[in-house]
Amino acid sequence: MNWEVWMNEPWAQCVAGLLVLSLVALVAQFLVERVLVRAVHVMTRRSVWEWDDILFEQRVLHRLAQATPSLVVQFGLRFVPALPAGLEMVLLNVALATTGLFCLLAVSALLNGVQEIYARTEHARTRSIKGFVQLAKIAVFTLGGIFIVSTLIDRSPLILLSGLGAMSAVLLLVFKDTILSLVASVQLSTNDMLSVGDWIEMPQVGADGSVVDIALHTVKVQNWDMTITTIPTWRLISESFRNWRGMQQSGGRRIKRTLRLDAGGVRFLDETDLARLRDIRLLAPYLDGKSEELARSNSALGHAVPPANLRRLTNIGTFRAYAQAYLDAHPDIHHDMTCMVRLQEPQPEGIPIEVYCFTATTVWAQYERIQGDVFDHLLAILPEFGLSVYQSPSGNDLRAALRPSSHAGTASSRPA
C-alpha cells in the first residue's frame, strides 16, 4: 500500500489530524509559557505595585498557561477529518474537564495570593482571613469537582447536585468538624475574640503562649517553651480560654501577691519606735499626719485614760503605709492604674498583706524583675517594723527543738 492510498483511509486521516492537533497544542503551550508568561514576569518586576509580584509568585498565570493545550484541543477537534462522533465527544469532554481542572488550580493560587497580599497589611496583625480563604477553596473545589465529573460522564451538574441533596445527612456527618469550625471562625472574627499575636491561656489543652496562625479548622499557639499547641477552632467557642490582649494594650501588668506576717510580732509603736521610723523619708509625712490625728482624737478623751482606750499606731499598719508610699514612689509602677496594699483576714498561716498594683511595662522579663525588686525590698525592711514573715517549721527546726541540750546532758551525768 503506497502513501497516497494509505492517506485516503479515514482512520489514517483521523490519526494524522489528531497528531497535528496535539503538536499544535504543545507548540501553543510552549509559546504561551516562554513568551507570554515571561513578558508578564518582566512587567511585574518593573511595576511599582507589590500585589502583581505576589500573584506571579503564586503561579496563577502558570496554571492558566497549562490549560492552553486543552483549549486548543477543544476548538481544534472540529477540524480533524473523519473523526467519529463518539470519539469526538469523549475527547471534547476530557479536554473540557482538563481545562476546568487547571482553572480550579488557578483560582486556588489566586486565593493564596489574596491571602498573602492581605497578610502584608496592617489589618492582618489583628484579624486573619486564612479560615475564610480555606472555606472558599472548599467551595470552589466542590463545585469544580461536580463540574468536572459531570463533564466526563456527559451529564448535567444538576443531577449530581440533586444526589448531594439526598445525601445531605451523610454530608453533615462527614463535614461536621468543618461546619463547626466555620461557625467558630465567624464568631471569633465577628466578636473580635482572637487574633494573631494574642497571648492566650487554655490549660485544658496545654496552651499558654502567642497565637501564630488562625485557620479554618485549627488555631496554632506557640507556647513559651517554644512548643506548638494545635487547638480545634470550635473548642475556642465551646470552652473558655483567657486572652491577655487587654493587659498588653493597657500598658500595665498586674502584681497581686501576699506577704504572710507572723501574728506574734504585731504590737503598738512606742515613742522610741516613732522617733526611729521618722528617719525613713517615705514614712515621715504619714507619721506626722497620723500623729496629729491621733493626738486630736485622744485629747478629746481627757486625762488619766487607760492606754487601752487610746488610739495608737501599730507596726503592721505603719508597714502597710510604708509599702503604699514605696509603691507610689516606685518609677516602674503604673501610677494611673489601681495601686494599694491591703490587710486580709488572718489565717493559720499568718496575717496576709496583699500588694495589688500594675507595672509600667507588659514585657514578661521586666515584669518579673520589677516584681522581684518590690518584694525583695519589702521582705528585707520588715525587721525595721518589728515584723517577720510567717514560715512553717521545717524538719531541721523540729529536730533542733527535740534534741536535748548539752547542759541538760551534763547535769544528768553528774553523780547524785
DRENLUMKOL-430317 format. One record per residue: residue in three letters; x, y, z of N, C-alpha, C, CB in turn. Coordinates in steps of 0.02 Angstrom, whole numbers, plus 50000, padded with zeros to 5 digits. Glycine has a CB too. Example, Ala and Ser with C-alpha at 12.3 -4.5 7.8 and 13.67 -1.06 7.14 Angstrom:
% DRENLUMKOL-430317
ALA506604971650390506154977550390506604983550390505654977650452
SER506424988850354506844994750357506455000250394507044997050286
//
This chain:
% DRENLUMKOL-430317
MET500444994050000500005000050000500455006250000499515000050063
ASN500365010449947500785016349943500515021849989500825018849871
TRP500885027449991500725032950037500065036250020501265038250036
GLU499915037149957499295040549937498685036249956499295042049862
VAL498745029849944498185025449962498075025350037498305018349936
TRP498645025150073498605024950146498285031250174499305023950177
MET498455037050147498175043350171497445044250152498575049050144
ASN497205040350104496495040850087496045036950134496395038350016
GLU496355033050179495965029350228495695034150281496385023750260
PRO495045033650300494765038150350495115037750417494025036650360
TRP495285031750440495605031250505496305034450505495655023950527
ALA496645033850446497305036950441497255044550443497665034750378
GLN496755047150410496655054450412496485056750483496085056550364
CYS496095052750517495915054450587496525054450632495385049550615
VAL496955049250625497555048950667498035054650650497915042150658
ALA498105056050586498545061450567498285068150593498625061750491
GLY497635069150589497345075350615497445076050689496605075650598
LEU497365070650726497475070850799498195072250816497245064250831
LEU498655069350776499365070750789499535077950775499805066150745
VAL499265080650721499395087650706499095092150760499095089550637
LEU498485090450782498155094450835498565094150899497435091850848
SER498825088350916499245087750976499875091950970499425080350989
LEU500185091750910500785095650900500635103150906501095094150832
VAL500075105350878499885112350882499755114350955499265113850839
ALA499445109850994499305111251064499955112051104498875105651095
LEU500445107651091501085108151126501455114451107501515102051112
VAL501445116251043501785122351021501445128451052501765122750944
ALA500775128351056500415133951086500605134751160499665133051079
GLN500645129151195500845129451266501565132051272500785122551299
PHE502015129851229502705132251232502735139751220503125128551180
LEU502355142251171502375149351157502075153451214501995150751092
VAL501535150951242501215154651298501685154951358500545151351318
GLU501995149251375502425149151435503075152951424502575141851455
ARG503365152351364504015155551353503955162851331504395151651301
VAL503415164751303503345171651278502885175651323503085171651206
LEU502255173451328501765177451365501935177751439501075174551355
VAL502065171951470502205171751542502835175651558502275164451567
ARG503355175051518503975178751531503875186151522504535176251486
ALA503465188051473503335195251463502965198151522502925196351398
VAL502485194351547502125196751607502585197151666501525192151623
HIS503045192351673503525192451728503955198751726503965186251726
VAL504175200551667504585206651660504185212851680504835207351588
MET503555213051660503135218851677502995219251752502475218551638
THR502895213551783502765213651855503385215851894502535206751880
ARG503975213951870504585216051905504715223451898505175212251879
ARG504485226351844504595233551833504045237851863504645234951759
SER503495234851882502945238851910503095240851981502275234851907
VAL502755245952004502865248452073502405245052123502745256052075
TRP501935241052098501475237652143501785231152168500805236352109
GLU501545228952224501795222752253501325216952241501905223652328
TRP500685218352232500195212952226500305208752163499495215752226
ASP500525211952108500635207952047501225203152054500745212651987
ASP501735205252091502295200652104502065194652146502855204352140
ILE501635196052195501385190452237500975185552196500965193152295
LEU500535188152153500125183752112500555179652063499605187852072
PHE501085182752038501525179051993501905173652031502025183851958
GLU502125175252093502475170152133502025164352151502755173352196
GLN501375165652158500905160252172500725156252110500275163152203
ARG501015157852052500945154051990500225153951964501195146952000
VAL499885159551971499205159951944499215159651868498855166451968
LEU499675163451838499715163551765499985156951738500165169251742
HIS500415153651775500675147151754500115141951750501225144751801
ARG499665142151799499105137451799498645138651739498695137951864
LEU498535144951723498125146451665498475144351600497945153951663
ALA499135145251598499505143251538499485135751527500235145551544
GLN499435131851581499405124651574498745122251543499495121451642
ALA498245126651542497605124851511497605126251436497045128751544
THR498155128851409498185130551338498085124351293498855133751321
PRO498435118651304498325112851260497605110451258498775107251282
SER497285110151315496585107851316496125112651280496345106851388
LEU496275119151284495865124051247495965123151171496045131251268
VAL496595121951151496725120951079496365114651055497485120351066
VAL496365109451096496025103351077495275104351071496175097751128
GLN494985108251118494265109451115494065112751049494045113751174
PHE494435117851029494255121550969494515118250905494515128750974
GLY494985113550911495275110550851494985103950832495995109750860
LEU494595100850876494315094250859493845094550799493945091450919
ARG493525100150789493055100750733493415100550665492655107150738
PHE494055101850666494435101950603494785095250589494955107550606
VAL494735090550634495035083950623494585080050575495125080050691
PRO494855077850519494435074350470494265067250493494785074150402
ALA493675064950473493445057950484493465055950557493885053150444
LEU493375060750602493365059250674492675056650694493555065550717
PRO492625050550720491975047950740491635052450792492055040850768
ALA490975052850789490605057150834490695055150907489875057150816
GLY490705048550920490785046250990491465048051017490695038850994
LEU491995046950976492665048750998492745056251006493185046050949
GLU492445059950962492485067250967492165069651033492145070550907
MET491595066651051491255068651113491685066951173490575065151118
VAL492005060951173492435059051229493025063751236492675051851221
LEU493365065051180493955069451182493755076551202494295069551114
LEU493185078851179492965085551197492815086051271492335087451156
ASN492495080851298492335080951370492975080651412491875075051388
VAL493455076551390494085076151428494465082751425494535070451399
ALA494475085851366494815092351360494465097651402494835094551286
LEU493805097551401493435102451441493555101351516492685102151426
ALA493575095051537493705093551608494415095551627493595085951622
THR494885094551581495575096551595495635104151602496055094051540
THR495285107751559495285115051564494985117251630494885118051506
GLY494435113951650494135115651715494605114251773493495111851724
LEU494995108751768495455107051822495985112451831495785100251809
PHE496295114551775496815119751780496525126551801497195120351713
CYS495905127751782495585133951805495465133751881494905134951768
LEU495285127851907495225127051979495885128352014494965119951997
LEU496425125451987497085126652016497285133952013497615122351981
ALA497085137451960497235144551954496855148552006497065147151884
VAL496215146752016495805150152067496105148952137495075147852065
SER496325142752150496645141252214497275145452224496815133752219
ALA497685145952172498285150052176498105157452186498715149252114
LEU497565159652154497345166552162497125167852234496765168152114
LEU496775163052265496575163852335497185164052380496095158152356
ASN497685159852365498305160152404498645166952398498785154552382
GLY498625169752337498905176352327498535181752365498915178052255
VAL497875181352365497475186152404497645185752478496715184852393
GLN497715179752503497895178852573498585181752587497885171452593
GLU499065180752542499735183352552499745190952548500215180452499
ILE499345193852503499305201152499499005204052562498885203252438
TYR498485200852588498165203252650498635202452709497505199452663
ALA499035197052710499485195852766500015201352773499835189152758
ARG500135205152720500635210452723500335217252740501005210952657
THR499695217452756499365223652776499345224252851498645223852747
GLU499155230152875499115231352947498535227552979499045238852961
HIS497995226552942497415223052970497565215752986496825223452922
ALA498055212852952498205205752963498495204553033498695203252911
ARG498745209753066499015208953133498475207553184499405215053153
THR497865209553170497325208653217496815203453194496975215153229
ARG496705202953128496205198353103496495194353044495565202053081
SER496375187853047496625183352994496035181152950496975177253025
ILE496175180552885495665178252838495825171252812495605183252779
LYS496305167952844496505161352820495925156452822497085158752861
GLY495515156752875494945152252879494455153352823494605153052945
PHE494325159652806493855161152752494145159052684493675168652752
VAL494795159852676495105157652613495055150052606495845159752611
GLN495165146452660495105139152657494385137152643495335135952723
LEU493905140652673493205139252658493035140452585492745143352703
ALA493305145952557493195147452487493495141952443493495154252468
LYS494075139352462494385133952424493945127752425495075132352451
ILE493675126252483493235120352487492635121152441492995119252560
ALA492335127052441491755128252398491955127852324491445135052413
VAL492525130852306492735130952236492895123852212493355135352227
PHE493255120052253493435113252231492825108652231493975110352277
THR492345109852276491745105752275491345106952211491315107252337
LEU491215113352196490845114952134491245112952072490685122352132
GLY491905114152074492315112252018492335104652008493015114852026
GLY492365100852062492355093652056491695091152027492465090452124
ILE491145094152047490495092352018490485093851943489915096152053
PHE490775099551923490785101351852491225096451813491055108551843
ILE491795094651840492255090151804491935083151796492925089551841
VAL491645080551850491345073851847490755073851799491115071551916
SER490335079051803489755079351758489975080051685489305085151777
THR490535083451674490795084051605491045077351580491345089251602
LEU491405073651621491685067251600491135062151586492165064651653
ILE490605062251625490075057351614489525060051568489765055251680
ASP489625066251545489155069351498488455069551526489165065451431
ARG488415072051587487765072951620487725079951648487655067651675
SER487115082151661487015088851688487255089151761486275090851685
PRO487585094751781487795095451851487215095351900488185101851860
LEU486615096951876486035096951921485885089951946485425099851886
ILE486045084851907485925077951929486365076351989486075073051871
LEU487005078351985487455077252042487245081352103488175078852023
LEU487035087552090486825091752146486205088852180486675098852122
SER485745086152141485155083052172485355076952212484635081152118
GLY485845073152188486085067452226486415069552291486575063452186
LEU486785075152289487085077752350486555080052400487555083552335
GLY486005082752373485455084752418485155078752453484915088352379
ALA485105073152418484845067052450485325064352502484695061752398
MET485975065852494486485063452542486665068852593487105061252504
SER486215073652604486375079152649486515076752720485805084152650
ALA486155071752743486275069252811486975066252817485755063952830
VAL487175062452766487845059552768488375065052763487935054552710
LEU488245070152720488725075552712488805079552777488515080252655
LEU488245080652812488285084252875488695080352925487585085552903
LEU488645073852925489045069752971489785069852951488785062552972
VAL489915069552886490615069452864490955076152876490655067652789
PHE490585081552862490875088252868490665091752933490665092552808
LYS490545087752984490325090653048490855095353076490175085153099
ASP491475093153078492015097353105492115103653063492675093453109
THR492035103052997492105108852954491565113952967492095106752880
ILE490945111552977490395116152990490485119553058489725112452988
LEU490685115553108490805118453174491375123553172490975112953225
SER491895121953135492465126553129492265132953092493055123253094
LEU491835132253041491605138153005491225142853051491175136052945
VAL490755140053089490365144153135490825147353187489815139953170
ALA491305143453212491765146153263492195151653233492215140553290
SER492435150853172492845156053141492455162453131493105153653073
VAL491825161853111491415167853102491315171353169490735166053071
GLN491165167553222491055170553288491695173753315490795165253337
LEU492255170253307492895173053331493065179553296493455167953322
SER492935179753230493105185753192492605191353205493125184153118
THR491955189653208491445194853218491495198053286490745191853209
ASN491595193953338491625196553406492335198753427491385191253454
ASP492815198253380493495200353394493765196853456493545207953401
MET493655190353461493865186453519494585184153515493425180553528
LEU494855183653455495535180953447495845183753384495515173253444
SER496475185153387496845187453329497565185153334496815195253323
VAL497915185253278498615183053276499035187753320498885182953202
GLY499445184853362499865188753407499595189153477499945195653380
ASP498965187053489498685187253556499015181953599497915186153554
TRP499095183653662499325178853712498705175753744499795182153767
ILE498615169153734498035165753762498285160253809497575162853707
GLU497835158453855497985153153903497385148453906498145156153974
MET497485142153889496965137053888497245130753920496705135753815
PRO497215130153987497545124554021497285117754000497475125354095
GLN496645117153982496355110653966496665107453904495625111253957
VAL496985111453862497335108653803498085109953806497045111753739
GLY498325112553862499035113753870499305119653829499415107653851
ALA498885124653817499095130453777499215136453823498565132153724
ASP499795139453816499965145453853500515149053814500195143853927
GLY500295153453769500785156853727500445161353677501225151953692
SER500785162753623500565167553573500255163953513501145172053550
VAL499695166753488499365163853430499775165653368498635166553423
VAL499965160553330500375161653270499995160353205500985157253272
ASP499435156853210499055155353148498335153753166499385149453109
ILE497875156553127497165155153135496905152553069496765161553159
ALA496735146153066496485143053005495755141153015496915136852985
LEU495475137952964494765136052968494655130753021494515133552900
HIS495095125753023494985120153069495405120653133495155113753034
THR495965124053131496415124053188496685130953203496985119253177
VAL496885131853265497235137953287497895135553318496805142153339
LYS498455138253295499115136353320499355141353371499615135653262
VAL499575138753428499835142953482500545140853496499385142353546
GLN501005145553494501705144253511501795145753585502195148453468
ASN501895140453624501965141153696502635144353714501895134353731
TRP502695146453776503305149953797503905145353798503205153053865
ASP503805138653799504365134053794504525132353721504235127753833
MET504235136353674504355135753602504025129653571505095135553589
THR503605126053608503205120653578502585123653546503015115353631
ILE502265119653502501675121853466501085117653489501775121253389
THR500555120953509499925117653527499405119253473499665119853597
THR499105114153445498595114953393497905113853424498715110053333
ILE497485118853420496825118653452496285118553397496715124653500
PRO495815113953398495245114353352494875120953361494765108353361
THR494695124153308494395130753312493745130753352494255133553243
TRP493355125453345492705125253379492775124853455492295119353354
ARG493345122453480493435121953552493525128853584494045117653569
LEU493745133753545493815140553571493145143853582494235144753525
ILE492615141053551491935143653562491575139653616491545143453497
SER491675133153616491315128853663491635128653732491265121853635
GLU492275130553737492625130553801492925137453814493175125053802
SER493085138653877493345145153896494105145453889493145146853969
PHE494355151353875495075152553872495195159753893495365151153801
ARG495805161053915495995167753937496415171153884496385167454005
ASN496195177153865496555181253816496865187153853496085183553758
TRP497535187853848497895193053884497975199353841498585190453905
ARG497585199953787497655205853744497515212253781497195205253683
GLY496995212153824496825218253862497395220553905496225216953905
MET497755215853936498335217753976498875220853933498615211654013
GLN499005217853874499525220453830499355227353804499635215653772
GLN498715228553790498515235053764498485240453818497845234553730
SER498375238453881498325243353935498995246453953498025240053997
GLY499535242853939500195245453956500435243754025500195252753948
GLY500045239954064500235238054131500045230954145499935242654182
ARG500455227454184500315220554203500255220054278500875215754177
ARG499755216354300499575216354371500055212354414498875213554380
ILE500195215154472500535211654526500025210554582501165215654552
LYS499925204254599499455202554653499775196954693498755200454625
ARG500095198854748500465193954788500415195954861501205193454765
THR500435191054905500345192354976500985190755015499765188155004
LEU501075194655068501585193255119501225190755181502025199655135
ARG501385184855204501065182055264501515183455325500935174255256
LEU501275187855368501665190055426501485186055488501555197555439
ASP501995185155530501895181555593501475185955640502565179655626
ALA500905183155662500455187055705500765188655772499795183355715
GLY501255184755794501555185955859501965192355861501995180255878
GLY502135195355805502535201455804502135207755801503005201255747
VAL501465207455798501045213355792501005216755861500335211655766
ARG501125223255863501115226955926501025234355911501755225755967
PHE500915238255966500885245455961501595248355958500485248556020
LEU501645254155927502285257655924502345262555982502365261355857
ASP502935262656013503055267556067503425273556038503465264356125
GLU503585278256080503905284356057504595283156029503945289356114
THR504945278256056505605276656028505555273955957505965271456073
ASP505055269655947504945267055879504755272555831504395261655880
LEU504325277155853504105282555809504685287155791503555286555842
ALA505105288555840505685292855826506165289555776506055294555891
ARG506245282955783506695279455737506395279055666506845272455763
LEU505745277755663505425277055597505345283655561504745273755606
ARG505365289255598505305295755564505915297255520505215301255615
ASP506455293755533507045294755491506965291755421507655291755524
ILE506455287555412506315284655346505935289955305505895278055352
ARG506225292055251505955297655213505235296455190506385299055153
LEU505075290555166504405289255141503875288955196504395282755103
LEU504095287755258503625287155314503495293655350503865282055362
ALA503945298455344503885304655383503225308255373504455309355366
PRO502985309355311502335312755303501755308855335502185313855230
TYR501775302255329501235298255359501235298655435501295290855337
LEU501825298055464501865298155537501675305055564502575296355560
ASP501875310355532501695317055556500935318155553502055322355514
GLY500645316355497499915317255491499535312755537499705315955420
LYS499755306455543499395301755587499485303655660499635294655575
SER500065306155679500175308055749499725313855768500915309955761
GLU499645318755723499195324355737498465321955742499255329755683
GLU498275317455700497585314855702497455311155767497455310155642
LEU497935306955788497845303155850497865307755911498385297755856
ALA498285312855908498315317455965497655321055974498885322655955
ARG497345323355919496695326655925496155321855950496475329655858
SER496185315655927495675310755948495765308956021495715304455905
ASN496375308156044496485306156113496385311956162497195303256121
SER496515318056140496415323756185495685324756203496685330156153
ALA495245322456160494525323156175494305318356230494105321856112
LEU494725313256245494545308556298494725311056367494875301856285
GLY495125316156372495325318956436495955315656462494775318056487
HIS496105316956525496715314356556496565307956594497025319556602
ALA497095304556613497045298456652496605293256618496785299956723
VAL496695292556554496305287456517496725281256512496115290156445
PRO496445275356523496835269056516497115268456445496395262956532
PRO497715265756439498015265156372497585261256322498695261756378
ALA497175256656348496765252656302496245256856266496415247056340
ASN496065262756296495565267056264495865272056215495185270756318
LEU496515272456213496845277256169496965274256100497505279556200
ARG496955278456050497135276455982497895277055974496765280855929
ARG498195271555951498925271455944499105268255877499265267756003
LEU499695269955854499945267055792500195259955804500495271355762
THR500075255555756500325248755759500885247955707499755243655746
ASN501305243055721501855241855674501605238955607502365237055705
ILE501075235055608500835232155546500475237455503500355226255560
GLY500105241955537499785247355499500295252155470499305251155544
THR500825253655508501355258055483501735254755426501845259855540
PHE501815248155429502145244655374501715245055310502275237355392
ARG501065244355317500625245055258500685252055228499895243555278
ALA500705257055270500775263955246501445264855210500715268955303
TYR501975261755238502625262255204502615258755137503175259355248
ALA502325252755135502295249055072501905252955019501975242155083
GLN501355256255039500975260354992501385266254967500325262855025
ALA501735269555012502155275154992502735272854947502435278855053
TYR502995267054962503545264354921503295262954850503825257854952
LEU502705260054843502425258754776502265265254740501795254454781
ASP501995270154776501835276554744502455280154718501465280954793
ALA503015278954749503635282354728504055278054680504045284154788
HIS503845271954667504245267454625504175269554552504025260054635
PRO504725270454515504675272854446504405267654397505355275054423
ASP504425261154415504205255954370503495253654384504665250054374
ILE503145257054428502445255454443501995260154404502295255854520
HIS501465257454373500985261454334500535265354383500555256854286
HIS500625271854386500275275954437499575278054414500685282054453
ASP499395276654352498725278254328498245272354336498745280454256
MET498485266954364498075260954375498045259554450498345254854335
THR497605254954468497485253454539498135251454573496965247954547
CYS498255254354632498845252854671498655253254745499435257754655
MET498695247654780498515247654851498855241854887497745247154859
VAL498905242654953499165237454997498625236355050499855239555030
ARG498345230355053497775229255096497905223355144497145227855055
LEU497555223855202497595218655253497015213855243497575221755324
GLN497175207355239496665202355230496535198455294496865197555174
GLU496045194155292495845190455352496405186055378495215186255338
PRO496555186455443497095182155471496925174855461497205183655546
GLN497435170955449497365163755436497865159955479497465162155362
PRO497785153355483498275149555522498995150255497498085142255522
GLU499075152055434499745152955407500005160055415499755151055334
GLY499665164255454499895171055465499385176255443500535172155429
ILE499595182555445499165188155426499365190255355499235194255476
PRO498925189355306499105191055237499075198555225498635187455188
ILE499615201255198499645208155174499705207755098500245212255206
GLU499185209855061499175209054988499405215554955498475207154963
VAL499875214754909500105220254867499755219654799500885220254859
TYR499375224854781498985224754719499165231054680498215224354733
CYS499505230154624499715235854583499865233354512500335239454613
PHE500075237954470500225236254400500905239154382499675239054352
THR501295235254346501935237654323501835242254262502405231854304
ALA502325246254248502285250954191502485247754126502715257054205
THR502585241254125502765237654064502405230954064503535236654058
THR502305228154004501995221553998502495216253977501425221853949
VAL503125218153967503635213253948503755208554006504305216853927
TRP503735202053991503745197054044504375197554087503695190054014
ALA504965197754056505585197854094505635204054138506185197554047
GLN505445209854111505475215954151504945215754207505365222154106
TYR504365212854192503845212254244504095208054303503215209054214
GLU504415202454288504675198254343505225201754381504935191554315
ARG505635205654346506165209354381505875214454429506635212754331
ILE505385218254405505075223454447504735220254507504575227654407
GLN504365214854495504015211454550504505208854601503585205854523
GLY505055205954577505565203554623505885209154663506105199854585
ASP506035214754631506335220454667505865223054722506495226154619
VAL505225223454706504745226054756504715221554817504045226554724
PHE504655215054807504585210654865505245209254900504275204054843
ASP505795209754863506445209354897506505214954949507025209854846
HIS506305220954929506365226654974505885226055033506225233154935
LEU505265224055019504775223655073504955218255123504075222255044
LEU505215212555099505425207255145506015209455187505595200855106
ALA506485213055155507085214955192506955220355244507615217455143
ILE506435224455235506325230155281505835228255336506055236155242
LEU505565222255336505095220255390505395220855460504875213055378
PRO506025218855472506295219455540506305226655567506995216755542
GLU506325231655522506305238555545505655240055582506395243355486
PHE505125236355567504475237355599504335232155653503925237255548
GLY504825228055668504725222855718504295217155693504425225755780
LEU504275216055628503855210855598504305205655565503365213955547
SER504015199855553504365194455519503855190455479504745189855570
VAL504115187055428503685182955386503535176355421504025181655317
TYR502905174155416502725167655444503025162155402501965166955449
GLN503325157155435503625151555400503485145255439504375152555390
SER503205140255406503065133955440503725130655462502665129155394
PRO503725127455520504345124155543504535118555497504255121555615
SER505185118155484505445112855441505665106955483506035115455398
GLY505915101755450506155095955487506735097555531506345090455440
ASN507185102055508507755103955550507535107655612508245108255510
ASP507015111955606506755115455664506485110555716506215120455644
LEU506125105555693505845100655740506385096455772505345096055704
ARG506895094455734507445090655763507825094755814507915088055709
ALA507935101255799508295105455847507905106455911508445112255816
ALA507235106755906506825107655966506795101456008506115109755947
LEU506815095655976506775089356013507445086856038506455084055970
ARG507995089756010508665087456030508805089956100509205089955980
PRO509025085556147509185087856215509785092456216509315081856261
SER509765097556259510305102356262510915099356296510095108756298
SER511505102456282512125099956313512125100856388512725103456282
HIS511805106256413511795107456486511385102056520511515114456503
ALA510825100356488510405095156518510765088456521509755094356480
GLY511155086956467511525080656467512065080556520511835079356399
THR512405086156530512935086556581512665085756651513325093056576
ALA512095089056662511795088756729511565081756745511205093556735
SER511295078256696511055071556709511615066556719510605069256652
SER512215068256694512775063556701513145064156768513275064556644
ARG512975069656806513315070456870513065065256920513215077656898
PRO513505062856963513285057857015512835061257066513895054557051
ALA512365057657093511905060357143512275061257208511295055757153
//
